[in-house]
Amino acid sequence: MLLVTPELILPHKIHAAVSMKGWDGFSELVVANIAQRTKGQRATKSREAWYRLLESLRDVDVTFLSPESDVVSVEDIAQGHEYVLHLLSIGLEAYVINADMTRPKFKNLFNPDHKWLVDQPDAVYLTATISTDYEYVIEGTHNGEAYFSYTVYTHIRGGGWAQNVLSETGYPRSSLSGLHIAPDESGRYRIFVSSTRPPTLQSNEQWLEIPAKGIMSAGEVSIISRHYWEGEISIQVARGQDKYEAMTEILVMTSTGDIRSPFPPIPSDENVAQRIDFLSNFLLDHTIIYAPGGKASKDPSHRIPGWYSIVNNVIGKPGLFAGSSSGVGAPDVHYAAGPWKLLPTQALIIEGIFPSYEECVFANVILQNKYLQSLDYQHGRSQHFNRRQVKGMGSSGSYRLVLSHVDPGPAFNWLDTEGRETGIIFYRYMLNTAELTQANTTVIDISQLHEWM
């Protein structure tokens, strides 16, 4: 008689677990599973941070996207949710995905896919998160920009709102520090990033200061690199969002005896938890705490910058960002802004004077929604102008723009509202030395446009 030993028949999930882990590994899995069923999930730092992130998302919806922050209409709520999703994507890129401060990368986080903090199409903004435990060197190439700069921002908590500008260096100059970048004949430049100034610098080298080790609670600071072009076709439209990134990079400076591993650290409970908390801080600070309508704006000491008009269809008088507000604004910029509110049959005539190129290296105007996101410039809509794009500009820099829901025709410089009843008109002037004048605005019926030709 032939004796056949039958195969051990196991449920498919158990069979798969035994195949992958072996019997010893499977028994550990069973013990952990039983423990979780009887005592609840295993407490870990990353899980606690994960729950804090979920609570942050809930709080943003309940507190920020509410009448408490002047968010009332269905459209405002929907656009607010889209804004928060943009912030999630930006925060994930900045603080979670490939966010190793021992191997930082400049990332383009202001572009058509990442809209926040008055993004715009005439510039490329690159950001890097670095640690005060290390020193770095930036290698870059001047590629025809009218202006570029590197600015260090410090935060009260990791991933949070930029509270202070610590240092800056820029081209063709920095109005903040006097540390000007002078590229060599091939356009190359180098910037040393450290808490102490290098003893010697070559003519194309400059220094960017960061806090000394141990001063910042999380040891984390941000560098924003701004690159502005003023062309007939805007840079984000002409070149796309990735093309410039290869032209500047940041590297950790190494020395003899450097004990840093040649490989990035593997995810651990501690470092994953920290990165998730950075993301939560980023979300909360850019919504509930410091966004327009947030808690900081309700503090009795809060003052609206003089360059921002709170009157509908009026644009504020241009003023320096530095000293007027916190956040990641450029130290070298003058702003002017104000809200519009127009009926479908109305238009806003905007008249003003742009400074000359000798007096101001860059100037433009762009439309934003209430969350300080640019409108849809990437699909051919007319929602921004720099000086080279304005038709009929006078020799003195005088111009006329028409903001309206419908196209007024090719004779006009049209700012397209996309049919939005409200929004924000926002001007930038970089390294300006001229006496900037306030734009004049007039609300008219669209049928009266022929009188303004």
C-alpha positions as CSV (number, residue, x, y, z in Angstrom):
1,M,0.0,0.0,0.0
2,L,1.4,3.4,-1.1
3,L,1.4,5.9,1.8
4,V,1.0,9.5,0.7
5,T,1.6,12.4,3.1
6,P,-0.9,15.1,2.5
7,E,0.3,18.7,2.1
8,L,-0.4,21.0,5.0
9,I,-3.4,23.1,3.9
10,L,-3.4,26.7,5.2
11,P,-5.6,29.7,4.6
12,H,-4.1,31.8,1.8
13,K,-3.2,34.8,4.1
14,I,-1.4,32.6,6.6
15,H,0.3,30.7,3.8
16,A,1.6,33.9,2.4
17,A,2.8,35.1,5.8
18,V,4.6,31.8,6.6
19,S,6.2,31.9,3.1
20,M,7.6,35.4,3.6
21,K,8.5,35.4,7.3
22,G,9.0,31.7,8.2
23,W,7.3,30.1,11.2
24,D,9.2,32.2,13.7
25,G,8.3,35.4,12.0
26,F,4.7,34.3,11.6
27,S,4.5,33.6,15.3
28,E,5.7,37.1,16.1
29,L,3.0,38.4,13.7
30,V,0.3,36.4,15.5
31,V,1.4,37.7,18.9
32,A,1.4,41.3,17.7
33,N,-2.0,40.9,16.0
34,I,-3.5,39.5,19.2
35,A,-2.0,42.3,21.3
36,Q,-3.4,44.9,19.0
37,R,-6.9,43.3,19.1
38,T,-6.9,43.2,22.9
39,K,-4.9,46.3,23.9
40,G,-5.2,48.5,20.8
41,Q,-2.6,49.8,18.3
42,R,1.0,49.9,19.2
43,A,1.9,53.4,20.3
44,T,4.7,54.9,18.2
45,K,6.0,58.4,17.7
46,S,5.2,58.4,14.0
47,R,1.6,57.2,14.8
48,E,1.1,60.0,17.3
49,A,2.5,62.5,14.7
50,W,0.1,61.0,12.1
51,Y,-2.9,61.6,14.4
52,R,-1.7,65.2,15.0
53,L,-1.6,65.7,11.2
54,L,-5.2,64.4,10.9
55,E,-6.3,66.7,13.7
56,S,-4.5,69.6,11.9
57,L,-6.5,68.9,8.7
58,R,-9.7,68.8,10.7
59,D,-8.9,72.1,12.5
60,V,-8.0,73.8,9.2
61,D,-11.4,72.9,7.8
62,V,-13.4,73.8,10.9
63,T,-11.5,77.0,11.9
64,F,-9.9,78.4,8.8
65,L,-12.4,77.5,6.1
66,S,-15.2,79.2,8.1
67,P,-16.9,82.6,8.6
68,E,-14.3,83.1,11.4
69,S,-11.7,83.7,8.6
70,D,-14.2,85.4,6.2
71,V,-14.7,82.1,4.2
72,V,-18.5,82.0,3.5
73,S,-19.5,81.2,0.0
74,V,-19.4,77.7,-1.6
75,E,-16.8,78.9,-4.0
76,D,-14.6,80.3,-1.2
77,I,-14.8,76.9,0.6
78,A,-14.0,74.9,-2.5
79,Q,-11.1,77.1,-3.4
80,G,-9.9,77.0,0.2
81,H,-9.9,73.2,0.1
82,E,-7.9,73.3,-3.1
83,Y,-5.4,75.8,-1.5
84,V,-5.0,73.4,1.5
85,L,-4.3,70.5,-1.0
86,H,-1.6,72.7,-2.6
87,L,-0.1,73.3,0.8
88,L,-0.1,69.5,1.5
89,S,1.8,68.9,-1.7
90,I,4.3,71.6,-1.0
91,G,4.8,70.5,2.6
92,L,5.3,66.9,1.6
93,E,7.9,68.0,-0.9
94,A,9.7,70.4,1.5
95,Y,9.6,68.3,4.7
96,V,8.8,64.7,4.0
97,I,9.8,63.4,0.6
98,N,13.5,63.2,0.1
99,A,13.7,65.8,2.9
100,D,17.2,64.8,4.2
101,M,18.8,68.0,5.6
102,T,22.2,66.3,5.3
103,R,21.7,66.1,1.6
104,P,19.4,69.0,0.8
105,K,18.0,69.8,-2.7
106,F,16.7,73.0,-4.2
107,K,13.1,72.3,-5.1
108,N,10.8,74.4,-7.3
109,L,7.8,74.7,-5.0
110,F,6.3,77.9,-6.5
111,N,4.8,77.0,-9.9
112,P,1.5,76.1,-11.6
113,D,1.3,72.9,-9.5
114,H,2.3,74.6,-6.2
115,K,0.5,77.9,-5.8
116,W,0.9,79.8,-2.6
117,L,2.2,83.1,-1.1
118,V,1.7,85.3,-4.2
119,D,3.4,82.9,-6.7
120,Q,3.8,84.3,-10.1
121,P,4.9,83.3,-13.7
122,D,7.9,85.7,-14.1
123,A,10.1,84.0,-11.6
124,V,11.4,80.7,-10.5
125,Y,11.6,80.1,-6.7
126,L,13.8,77.3,-5.3
127,T,13.6,76.2,-1.7
128,A,15.9,74.1,0.5
129,T,15.5,73.0,4.1
130,I,18.8,72.8,5.8
131,S,20.2,72.0,9.3
132,T,22.4,74.3,11.5
133,D,24.4,71.1,12.3
134,Y,26.2,71.5,8.9
135,E,27.9,73.9,6.6
136,Y,26.9,74.1,2.9
137,V,28.1,75.5,-0.4
138,I,25.8,76.7,-3.2
139,E,27.0,76.4,-6.8
140,G,25.1,78.4,-9.4
141,T,25.1,80.0,-12.8
142,H,23.7,83.4,-13.8
143,N,21.3,82.7,-16.7
144,G,20.1,86.1,-17.8
145,E,18.0,86.9,-14.7
146,A,17.3,90.5,-14.1
147,Y,17.5,89.7,-10.4
148,F,18.3,86.7,-8.2
149,S,19.0,86.3,-4.5
150,Y,19.4,83.7,-1.7
151,T,17.7,84.4,1.6
152,V,17.8,82.5,4.9
153,Y,14.6,82.4,7.0
154,T,14.3,81.2,10.5
155,H,11.2,79.5,12.1
156,I,9.9,79.4,15.7
157,R,9.1,75.7,15.1
158,G,10.2,73.2,12.4
159,G,8.3,73.7,9.2
160,G,6.5,76.7,10.5
161,W,5.9,80.3,9.3
162,A,9.1,82.2,8.3
163,Q,9.4,84.7,11.2
164,N,12.7,86.4,10.4
165,V,15.1,87.1,7.6
166,L,18.5,86.2,9.0
167,S,20.7,86.9,5.9
168,E,20.6,87.5,2.2
169,T,22.9,87.9,-0.8
170,G,21.8,88.9,-4.2
171,Y,22.4,90.0,-7.8
172,P,22.9,92.6,-9.0
173,R,22.9,93.7,-5.3
174,S,21.3,93.1,-2.0
175,S,19.6,96.1,-0.4
176,L,19.5,94.2,2.9
177,S,23.0,93.1,3.5
178,G,25.2,94.7,1.0
179,L,26.5,91.2,0.1
180,H,26.4,91.4,-3.7
181,I,26.9,88.4,-5.9
182,A,29.3,89.0,-8.8
183,P,29.4,86.0,-11.2
184,D,32.6,85.3,-13.1
185,E,32.9,85.6,-16.9
186,S,31.2,82.3,-17.4
187,G,28.3,83.3,-15.1
188,R,29.4,81.0,-12.3
189,Y,29.2,81.9,-8.6
190,R,29.6,80.2,-5.3
191,I,28.0,80.9,-1.9
192,F,29.2,79.5,1.4
193,V,26.4,78.8,3.9
194,S,27.7,78.8,7.5
195,S,27.4,80.5,10.9
196,T,30.9,82.1,10.5
197,R,32.2,84.1,7.6
198,P,34.9,82.3,5.6
199,P,38.3,84.0,6.1
200,T,38.8,84.6,2.3
201,L,36.4,84.8,-0.6
202,Q,37.1,84.9,-4.4
203,S,35.5,87.7,-6.5
204,N,32.6,85.4,-7.6
205,E,32.1,84.0,-4.0
206,Q,29.8,85.2,-1.3
207,W,28.7,84.3,2.2
208,L,25.2,83.5,3.6
209,E,24.9,83.3,7.3
210,I,22.9,80.6,9.2
211,P,22.4,80.3,13.0
212,A,25.1,78.6,15.0
213,K,24.5,75.0,16.0
214,G,22.2,74.6,18.9
215,I,20.4,78.0,18.7
216,M,17.3,76.8,16.8
217,S,15.1,74.4,18.6
218,A,14.7,72.1,15.6
219,G,18.0,73.0,14.0
220,E,16.0,73.7,10.8
221,V,16.1,76.8,8.6
222,S,15.0,77.5,5.0
223,I,16.8,79.0,2.1
224,I,14.7,80.5,-0.7
225,S,16.4,81.3,-4.0
226,R,14.6,83.8,-6.2
227,H,15.3,84.1,-10.0
228,Y,13.4,86.9,-11.9
229,W,13.2,87.4,-15.6
230,E,11.3,90.2,-17.3
231,G,10.6,88.9,-20.8
232,E,7.9,89.1,-23.4
233,I,7.0,85.5,-22.5
234,S,7.0,84.7,-18.8
235,I,9.6,82.2,-17.6
236,Q,7.2,79.7,-16.0
237,V,5.2,79.7,-19.3
238,A,8.2,79.6,-21.6
239,R,10.5,77.1,-19.9
240,G,8.3,75.1,-17.6
241,Q,8.8,74.5,-13.9
242,D,11.8,72.1,-13.9
243,K,14.3,73.4,-16.5
244,Y,16.1,75.9,-14.2
245,E,16.6,73.6,-11.3
246,A,19.9,72.1,-12.6
247,M,21.5,75.5,-12.6
248,T,21.9,75.8,-8.9
249,E,22.6,73.2,-6.3
250,I,23.4,73.0,-2.6
251,L,25.9,70.6,-1.1
252,V,27.1,69.8,2.4
253,M,30.7,70.9,2.9
254,T,32.8,67.9,3.9
255,S,36.2,67.8,5.5
256,T,38.8,65.3,6.6
257,G,37.4,63.0,9.2
258,D,33.8,63.7,8.2
259,I,31.7,61.0,10.0
260,R,28.6,61.6,7.9
261,S,27.4,58.4,6.4
262,P,27.7,58.2,2.6
263,F,24.0,57.2,2.6
264,P,20.9,59.0,3.8
265,P,19.4,57.7,7.0
266,I,16.7,55.0,6.8
267,P,13.2,56.0,8.0
268,S,13.0,55.6,11.8
269,D,10.2,56.2,14.2
270,E,11.9,59.5,15.4
271,N,12.7,61.0,12.0
272,V,9.4,60.1,10.4
273,A,7.5,61.6,13.3
274,Q,9.6,64.8,13.1
275,R,8.9,65.2,9.4
276,I,5.2,64.6,9.9
277,D,5.1,67.2,12.6
278,F,7.0,69.7,10.3
279,L,4.2,69.1,7.8
280,S,1.5,69.8,10.4
281,N,3.2,72.9,11.5
282,F,3.5,74.1,7.9
283,L,-0.2,73.5,7.3
284,L,-1.4,75.2,10.5
285,D,0.9,78.2,10.2
286,H,-0.1,78.9,6.6
287,T,-3.8,78.7,7.4
288,I,-5.2,79.1,10.9
289,I,-2.3,81.1,12.4
290,Y,-0.8,83.5,9.8
291,A,-2.9,83.4,6.7
292,P,-5.1,86.4,5.9
293,G,-8.0,86.0,8.3
294,G,-6.0,83.8,10.7
295,K,-5.4,84.2,14.4
296,A,-2.4,86.5,14.0
297,S,-4.5,89.0,12.0
298,K,-6.9,89.2,15.0
299,D,-4.2,90.1,17.5
300,P,-4.6,93.7,18.8
301,S,-1.0,94.5,17.8
302,H,-1.5,93.4,14.2
303,R,-1.3,96.1,11.5
304,I,-2.2,95.8,7.9
305,P,0.8,96.9,5.8
306,G,0.3,100.3,4.3
307,W,0.9,99.0,0.8
308,Y,-2.3,96.9,1.0
309,S,-5.6,98.6,0.5
310,I,-8.6,97.2,2.4
311,V,-11.0,99.3,0.2
312,N,-12.4,97.4,-2.8
313,N,-11.1,98.5,-6.2
314,V,-8.3,100.6,-4.7
315,I,-4.6,99.6,-4.8
316,G,-2.4,100.7,-1.9
317,K,0.6,103.0,-2.3
318,P,3.8,100.9,-2.9
319,G,5.9,100.2,0.1
320,L,8.8,98.0,1.3
321,F,8.0,94.5,2.4
322,A,10.9,94.5,4.9
323,G,9.6,95.8,8.3
324,S,5.9,95.7,7.2
325,S,5.1,92.0,7.5
326,S,6.6,88.6,8.3
327,G,6.7,85.6,6.0
328,V,8.9,84.7,3.0
329,G,8.7,88.0,1.2
330,A,11.9,89.3,-0.4
331,P,13.8,91.9,1.5
332,D,14.5,93.7,-1.8
333,V,10.8,94.1,-2.8
334,H,8.2,96.9,-2.8
335,Y,4.6,95.7,-2.9
336,A,1.3,97.3,-3.7
337,A,-2.0,95.5,-3.6
338,G,-5.7,95.7,-3.1
339,P,-8.9,93.8,-3.6
340,W,-11.3,94.1,-6.5
341,K,-15.1,93.5,-6.4
342,L,-16.9,93.9,-9.8
343,L,-20.3,93.1,-11.1
344,P,-20.5,91.2,-14.4
345,T,-21.2,94.4,-16.3
346,Q,-18.4,96.4,-14.7
347,A,-14.7,97.0,-15.4
348,L,-11.8,98.5,-13.4
349,I,-9.5,100.9,-15.2
350,I,-6.0,100.9,-13.7
351,E,-3.6,103.7,-14.6
352,G,-0.1,104.3,-13.2
353,I,3.6,104.7,-13.9
354,F,6.2,101.9,-13.9
355,P,9.7,103.0,-12.9
356,S,12.5,102.7,-15.5
357,Y,14.8,99.7,-15.7
358,E,17.6,101.8,-14.4
359,E,15.5,102.6,-11.3
360,C,14.0,99.2,-10.8
361,V,15.4,95.9,-12.1
362,F,12.0,94.1,-12.2
363,A,8.3,95.1,-12.0
364,N,5.0,93.3,-12.7
365,V,1.4,93.1,-11.7
366,I,-0.6,89.8,-11.3
367,L,-4.1,88.7,-10.1
368,Q,-4.5,86.5,-7.1
369,N,-7.4,84.8,-5.3
370,K,-8.1,85.5,-1.6
371,Y,-5.6,82.7,-0.6
372,L,-2.8,84.6,-2.4
373,Q,-2.6,82.0,-5.2
374,S,-2.1,83.2,-8.8
375,L,-5.0,82.6,-11.2
376,D,-4.7,80.4,-14.3
377,Y,-1.9,82.0,-16.2
378,Q,-0.5,78.7,-17.6
379,H,-3.3,78.2,-20.1
380,G,-3.0,81.5,-22.0
381,R,-5.3,83.6,-19.8
382,S,-4.3,87.3,-19.6
383,Q,-3.8,87.7,-15.8
384,H,-0.4,89.3,-15.4
385,F,1.9,91.9,-17.0
386,N,5.5,92.8,-16.6
387,R,6.8,96.0,-18.3
388,R,7.8,94.2,-21.5
389,Q,4.3,92.8,-21.9
390,V,2.4,96.0,-21.5
391,K,1.1,97.5,-24.8
392,G,1.3,101.2,-25.4
393,M,3.4,102.1,-22.4
394,G,4.6,105.7,-22.6
395,S,8.2,106.8,-22.4
396,S,7.6,107.9,-18.8
397,G,6.4,104.4,-17.9
398,S,2.7,105.3,-18.0
399,Y,0.3,102.5,-18.6
400,R,-3.4,101.6,-18.6
401,L,-4.9,98.2,-17.7
402,V,-8.5,96.9,-17.8
403,L,-9.7,94.4,-15.2
404,S,-12.9,92.9,-16.3
405,H,-14.9,89.6,-16.7
406,V,-15.1,89.9,-20.5
407,D,-12.4,90.5,-23.0
408,P,-12.4,94.2,-23.9
409,G,-10.5,93.6,-27.2
410,P,-6.9,93.7,-28.5
411,A,-6.6,97.5,-28.0
412,F,-6.5,97.0,-24.2
413,N,-4.2,95.4,-21.7
414,W,-6.7,93.0,-20.3
415,L,-6.5,91.5,-16.8
416,D,-8.9,88.5,-16.9
417,T,-10.9,88.0,-13.7
418,E,-12.0,84.5,-14.9
419,G,-15.5,85.7,-14.0
420,R,-14.6,86.0,-10.3
421,E,-16.5,88.7,-8.5
422,T,-13.6,89.3,-6.1
423,G,-9.8,88.8,-6.0
424,I,-6.6,90.7,-5.3
425,I,-4.4,92.9,-7.6
426,F,-0.8,92.5,-6.7
427,Y,2.3,94.6,-7.8
428,R,6.0,93.8,-7.3
429,Y,9.0,96.2,-7.7
430,M,12.5,94.7,-7.2
431,L,15.5,96.8,-6.1
432,N,13.5,100.0,-6.7
433,T,15.2,103.4,-6.2
434,A,12.4,105.5,-7.8
435,E,9.6,107.4,-6.1
436,L,6.8,105.0,-6.6
437,T,3.3,106.4,-7.2
438,Q,0.0,104.9,-6.3
439,A,-2.0,103.5,-9.2
440,N,-5.3,105.3,-10.0
441,T,-8.4,103.1,-10.4
442,T,-11.8,103.9,-11.8
443,V,-14.9,101.6,-11.9
444,I,-16.9,101.9,-15.1
445,D,-19.7,100.1,-16.9
446,I,-18.2,97.9,-19.6
447,S,-20.3,99.8,-22.2
448,Q,-18.1,102.9,-21.5
449,L,-14.8,101.3,-22.5
450,H,-14.8,103.0,-25.9
451,E,-14.3,106.3,-24.0
452,W,-10.9,105.0,-22.7
453,M,-9.4,104.1,-26.0
